[in-house]
Amino acid sequence: MRILFLTPYPAYPANSGGTQRMFQLLRELSRQHELWCLSLSPSHIVSAAAQPLNRYCHLTLIPAPRRNLAQRTWTTLTSPLPDMVLRAPSEMFRSALASLLNTNRFDLVQAESIEMAQYALQAQRWGIPATLDQWNAEYVLQQRAAQTDRQQQKRWHAALYSAIQWRKLARYERLVCNQLDQIYVVSPEDRAMLQKIGVKKTLHVVPNGVDSQQFSPSMPREYDPNTLLFTGSLDFRPNIDALRWFIQEVLPLIRAERPETKLMIVGRAPTPAVLQLAQPGVIEIIPNVPSVQPYFNKAAVFVLPMRMGGGVRLKLLEALATETPLVSTTMGADGVTGLVPNQHCLLADTPAEFAQATLKLLRERQFAQGLAMAARRFVAANYDWQAITERLQQAWGEISHG
């Protein structure tokens, strides 16, 4: 098949979240299909980093549109469209898409993430099947963010923004998901949440995955017995909230019983708010590394203290694949079908419970390693990217035979 992917930013392996998902899908699918990728790019640096993607597809990069805070504030108050969708409108992108559709015969056009759905609808007018890889039930992320932020007076402005956005997103997601030919979601929970707002189309579950060969435990495991690890995009609001909660509410309880405990934070693009969390000898921030994989093998425990967000978190799968003992909130582990608390990981939702679960894994290393080994077997069998792309191709088959 000849497939055109439409992406909100370039995919490359050193990144996380949606870019990692896109990269892995393109890499695996290129073994059997001829791929094109038309992507927005925020900078020359990002464009340069994405060039290895040419090994897997015909890559075209378009400068991303820019909006300032005043413009975002105005459209939040006046536009019926959600902020996510307003990130992406570009006449240059529309022209490039039209040119590709006029000069090539594609069997399928796939939009990655909700902001690119507008372009999938454009492609649909050429009579080409158009699909959407919906990374999250986006309205749920904003709904959860509003509910979390409204509990803190200093965050009421953020709560108001999220309350407005979740209603706009619910309307928009319902509209585009019912118009496009096929929709993919990353978890049964996301499927249920989209159905709740009136999405009638069949929603195919194509979860996030992990490269279980790349993310594998080093033998022997050379970890620091006092080091905790958190990874992720450090400009992503749910990750920032998770770190603040953990550092303010949980870490002091852990250090009260185990003063030598340290937290290592590894990820891209840390905001000033994240950089301010650093504490010499206690909290270390390691930004923009080529790969997060080596840091899992340095940590005694991976912590995932998420209080907002959704979908299947890549960092969760990466921790499990590397046999890093894991403590997560219930929300942090959402979407991973078959993950069993006390068999693969520990779950805790209050500061005291999270602290005690972390201390248990730090102290009882045989128990911790038993969980981690079982988790590795589970992830390798069920969430390797090769198995994930097979699910996507099965769904595509329904279109080609429909």
Secondary structure, DSSP 8 states (H G I E B T S, - for coil): -EEEEEESS---TTS-HHHHHHHHHHHHHTTTSEEEEEEEES-HHHHHHTGGGGGTSEEEEEE-----HHHHHHHHHH-SS-HHHHT---HHHHHHHHHHHHHS--SEEEEESGGGHHHHHHHHTTT--EEEEE-S-HHHHHHHHHHHHTTSGGGHHHHHHHHHHHHHHHHHHHHHHHHSSEEEESSHHHHHHHHHTT--S-EEE----B-TTTS---SS---EEEEEEEES-TT-HHHHHHHHHIIIIIHHHHHHH-TT-EEEEEESS--HHHHTT-BTTTEEEEES-S-SHHHHTTEEEEEE--SS--S--HHHHHHHHTT--EEE-TGGGTT-TT--BTTTBEE--SHHHHHHHHHHHHH-HHHHHHHHHHHHHHHHHH-BHHHHHHHHHHHHHHHHT-
